[in-house]
Structures are given as structure tokens and as C-alpha cells.
Amino acid sequence: MMEAYYYQRMNKAHQAAYHTMKTGFTALSPSFAVPKLENRELSEIFFKLRLDCPDIFYVTGFTYRFYPGADHVELVPEYLFEKSKIKDHQKALSARVAKLVRPAQNLSPIEKERYIHDFICQNVRYDKLKKPYSHEIIGPLGQGVGVCEGIAKSVKILCDALGIWCIIAISEAAPEQGIKYRHAWNIVKLDGQFFHLDATFDNSLGQDGLLRYDYFNLDDARLFRDHQPVIYPVPACTCSDRFYYKENKLSFTKIEDVCKRAQMPIRKGLPFVFHWRGGYLTRQVLLELVEALEAAAKQKGRHAAVSYNFPQAVLCVRFPTEFPNTEAVEEIANEGELYTEST
């Protein structure tokens, strides 16, 4: 079930160019005619086509030639590989996707979504060198590395294969805020409701094999606390009920409930990740949570080492036997590595 979301929102002229491009790229044509449009329009159609169709991973750009008086231009694709190599990669990726989705075929939609999310977080590392293939599915699915665009495209192609409605959302860069690049993530539909899923951000938070779900099924209000506005319109995500921590009863409004739920992780020395929704996560509230968790841990001969994702009000607590060096560490989810800041 492939969702051609951006195609459906184009005018007839743009749809015609989109269809011609898709046909030409699929045929691996060295050049082909497309309806004459402005360069900016052709570039945007090309960009949206590859958001709708992540399987067109082998075209990185294009040039075009135009002739006076003609109603078409000749588009010349820039292919990432030569034709035989593209076909080899297509075959390998098709087999890879089929193998990956096989174990998840009979799961519920939300279990399928989690399966895809966990696969990304466990098997893909961020490509700091930003190789060309890292922006495409060939990076995460073929090489185990990717940037946000390649990761979002990989999530979409796996969702498509498992019958989950999914699109890719893109936000603009904000250099004045230190955000140098556009960012990509996904929006999925479950039971008629839309949710944000940012596997790249969760991937950046996971350490020592711990899976994080801070960006799993967020509504608009939560997601845009630390994401820039989208470039192209996307469906409104208004439901907060499927947020991972809320749905799994790991979202708390009282400090005593946090400590009660922490008892088993303390006893077993396991990490404890939870969401705080008892009002704003102010410095004072954070301090009270740290003190209460430290007191609870001390009763079992352990300590509380707390890190927190401030915009999403998610805390990760580990229970070492040695006293931690800092009271709490701020985790900042981002494109690549996890940035931490001591408090």
C-alpha cells in the first residue's frame, strides 16, 4: 500500500510531469521529454516524487535541455550507478525488504510500526560523512548507515510493504537556531488518526542497546516542541492517546507513582524510562524527581543516574552501585550523535 500523498496534492500539469518522470526513471532512460515548467517547479516535483516513491533511490538529480517554442523539455537524469548496477541493487533491496517484513506480517498495525522503529534503532547508525546513498534507502537497508532522509524513506518503504499508511514530512533548516539542515521524519495513520514518528531522533537517544520511544506517535503539540515547521502541508496530528509511554502506562503525574514503578528496575539494575506529565518539567520538578528516585534506589544499595529529554519530558534513569558524577544530564535528540549537557 504505497501512499502517493504528494502526487495527490498537485495540479494536473504537475501530476503530468510527476508521472512522466516516474516512468522515465523506472525505465532507467538516459533522457526523456517532460512538460515544460519552470526549473523550480521541476525540482520540487522531483523532490516530492522521491518522497512518495523511496524505491527510486538511484536518481540523485537531473539537468534538462529546452528548445525555443517547444512545449516540452528534455530531462537528463543523474543516476547514482550505471544501469546494470542499479538493477543489482533493486533486486537486492527488494529481497531485503521482503525478508525484513516477513516476521511482521501477522502483527497488529501498531506492532508493525514498532517492529520497523526497532529495526531502525537497532541496525542503522547515523552517517556523519553523509555519503550520497545515505539519503536513500540503500544506505539504511543496504549498508546499515543513513541520515534522516534515508531513514525516513526506509521507514516508509517498510510501512508500505506492511500495509501501513505512511508519508515523509520535511522541515526547513533554521541556521539562526543552529539547525543547519532540513530534517525528515514520518507520519503514520492508525485507526484513522495521524501520528508523528521520528526514528532518527529516537535512534540518536538510544545508548547501550536501550531502545527509546520519545518520538513514537506524537501529536503536533509535542512534536513541534523541538522540530521546525514543515515545508509542505501534512495531515494534522491531533491525537495524543497512542504516544508510546502513555499507551504503555509509563507516563506519570505523581512522583510517588514514578518511584513505585521504578522498584523492579532498581531491584534488577535495569534502566527505567518514563514520561512526566504532571505539569511542566521545570528545574524544581526535575530536582524533586531526582531526589525521590535517589532515595528509592538507596534503599536497595543503588543510586539514581538521571538523564532527561527536556522538550518531550522523558527521563531515563539508570541505577548504578556507584554515586553518579552529575545530578542530571540533559539529552538533546538530533540528527546524529546524542548531545549531552550536564545540569
N, C-alpha and C positions, 0 to 999 in steps of 0.2 A: 504494500500500500504506500505508494510514493505520493507525497503531498506537494503538488506544483503550486505552492502558495503564492509566490511572487509573480508567476505567469498569470494567474487568475486575476491579478490586480493591475494588469497592464491594459493600455488601449489596444485597439485592433492592429494598428501599424507596428507597435512594439511587439505584440504577440507574433506577428508575421515574421519579424526579424529574429525573434527568440526561436521560433520553430525552424527557420532556415539554418540558424547557427547550430542548433542541436542536431539537425540532420547531417550537416556538413562535418561537424566534429565526430559524430558517431561513425560516419563513413571514412574518417581519417583523410578527408580530401585535402590536397595541398592548397587549394583555393576554391572559392565559390562565391556566387553573387548573393548579396543581401539587399533588401530595400534601402534606398538612400536616406540616411538620417544623419543628424549631427554627430560628431565624434563623441561628445559627452553622452548622448543617448545610447549609442552603440556600446560604449564602455559600461554603462550602467546595466544594459540588458545582458551583456556578457557576464557581469558580476552576479546578477540575480539568477541567471541560468545555472551557474555553478553552485549557488546556494540551494537551489531546488534539486539539482542533479549532481550529488557528490561523486557519482561514478564517472563523471567527465573530469578525471583527475590529471589528465595528460596534456591539457592545454593551459599554458601559462599566460597567454596574451594574444594579441593579433596586431597586424598592420592592415592597411587597406589602400586600394588604388581607386580613384574615381575618374570618370571621363565626362567632359562637358556635355550637358544636355541629357545624360543618361539618368534613368530613374532607379538605377541600382549602383552599388559599389562592389568592387571585388575584394572580398575579405581573405586575408592570408593568415591562417592560424600559426601560432608559435607552439610547436609541440615539444614536450619535455623529453621525449625519446623518439627514436626512429620507429617506423610503423611495426616492424616485427617485434621489437622490444615492448611496445605498447600492448600488443596482443598477448604477449607472455605475461605481462603484469596484470592485464584484465583477467586472464584465466586464473592466475594465482590468487588474486584478490577475491574473485568470485568463489573459489574453493574455500578460501579463508573465512569469508562471511558465512557461507553455508555451514562450515564446521563450527563456527562460534555460536550461531543461533540455534543449532540443533538441540542442545541440552535445555534450552529455554522455551521451546515451542509450546509446551503444555502449562506454562506458568500463567498466573493472572497478569493483567496489564501492568500493575504497579510492581509486581515481582520481576517482570521482564525489564522494566525501566531500571530497577535496582541492579539487576544482573548486568546490564550494559554499563551503568555507572561504575559498578565494582570492577568490571573488566578493565575499564579505562584507568581507574585509580591504582590497580594492581599491576598493570602491564605496560603502561605508557609513561615515559619520563619526558619532561619538558626539554625541547631542543633549544639550548641557549644560542647555538650558532645559526639558527633559523635557516636551515637548508631549504631549497625550493620545494622539495617533496614534503616537508613538514607542514606545509599549508594545505596539503591534500590528504586523502585517506591512505595513500601509500605510505605516509610517514608513520602514523599510529598503528595501522593494521599490518603493514608490511615490515616496518623497521623498529617498531616499538618506541618511536620518538615523535613528537609533534609540538606545534604551537596551538594556540586556542582555536584558530580557524580549522586546522586539520583535525583537532579533537572534536569540535562541534560537527564537522562533516562526517566523521566516523560514527558519532552517536546517532546522527540522522540516518545513515545508511543501515545501521544495525536496527534502529527503530522501524525503518521502512520494511526490513526483512522480517520483523516480528509483528508487523501489523499495528504498530503504534503511531498515531498521528504525531508528526514531529516537524518542526521547522528550525531554521537557524536565525537567530537575532544578532544584529550587528550594532555596536555603539561607536560613537565617534571618539577620536583621541581628545585629550584635554591637557595640552602641554603645560598650561599655567598651573595645573594641579599635579604635575609630574607624571601624567599618563601619556606616554609617547605614541602609543599605537592604538588602533581600533581594537575592540575586543569582540569575540564571538562566543555565543553560548546557545542553548536550545530552549524551545518552548514545546511542551508536550500537552496532549489532551487526554484526560482520564475522566470517564463518566460525564462527558460533556463540559468539563471545566478545564481551563488552561492554567499551566504552571511553568515557572522558570526552572531550568535545570542547568547548572553550570559545573560540569565535570572538571574543567580546568582549574577552577578555584578550589574545589574540594581536593583535587589531586595535589595542589600546592600546600594544603594544610596537613595532609596525611604524612606521618612520620613513623618509622619503626614498624611498618606494616599495619598501623592503625588506620582504618577507613573512616573518613569524615563525611557527614551529610549536611553540612551547614548551608549548602546551596541546592538542596534536593527538594523540589516542589515548593518554591517560594511564590508568594503573591507579589504584585508590583510594589506595594508599600515597603516590603522587606528587601527585595532585590535591589531597588534603586537607592538604597542607603549607601551602597558602595559600587554602583555601576552607573555609567553615564547614560544619558537618554539615547534611544535607538535612532538610527539613521532613517530606516524605513518603518512605516507603521506595522505593528504586530497586534495580535489579539490581546485584549485586556485580561490580566491575570488577577482576579478579584477574590479567589477562594484561598483561605489560609488553613483549611482543615487537613490537607494532605502533607503539610510540612513534616519532614521525616521525624523530628524529635517530638513533635506534638502527637503524631499518629502512633508513635511507639512509646507513649507515656514517659517521655524523657524531657518534658517541658514543665517547669515548676514555677509556682508563685510564692512558695513559702520556704524559708531557709531550712526549717526543721524537716520538711519533706525531702529536700536535697540530701541532707545528712542521713535520713532513714534509707533512701535508695542507694546511698554510697556504701552501706555496710558490707555488702557482698564483695564489691570491687576492692575495698580496703582489706578484707579478710584474705582475698586471693591475690592481692598485689597487682590488680589489673587496672588499666586506665578507665576512667569514668568520664563520659562526655555527655553534657546536658545543655538544655536551653533555658534561659531565665526569662520569664515573662511576668514577673512580679513588679512591674513598673520599670522605669529606666535603669539600665545597668550603670549607675553612677559610680564614682570612685568609692563613695561611702558604702554602697551596697556590695561592691566587689570586695572591699576590705572585710565586711561582715561575713560574706561567703567564705573567704579565705580563712578567717579565724575559726569559723564554725567547722569547716572541713578539717583544719589542722587539729582542732580539739577532738573530733571524731576519730581521726587517724591515730592520734597519740594513744588513745585507749587500746589500740591493737599494736602498739610499738612501731608505728609508722609515722610519716609526715605527709603533708599535702603540698605537692608542687603544681601550681595552677598556671595555666596559660589561657588566654581568652581572645575570642574574635569579637571585638567591640561592636562593629556595625550590626552583626547578626545576634549578639548577646548569647553566644555559645561559649561554654567553658570546658576545657579539657583538664582533668585532674589525674595526676599520677601519684602513687603512694610509695615513695622510696623509704628505705630504712634510715638513710642519712638526711639531715636537715638541708633543704634547698638553699641555694645561694641568694635567690631573689624571692620577694613576696609573690609577685605575679609577673608574667611575661605576656606582652601583647603580641598576638599573631596577626599578620596582615596578609590575607589571601590576595594573590595577584597572578600575573601571567606565568611567572617562572618559579623561582625558589621561594620558600617561605621566608618572609622578613620577620624578625622578632625584635621587640623593643621592651626593655626592662621597665618595670613600674616600681 
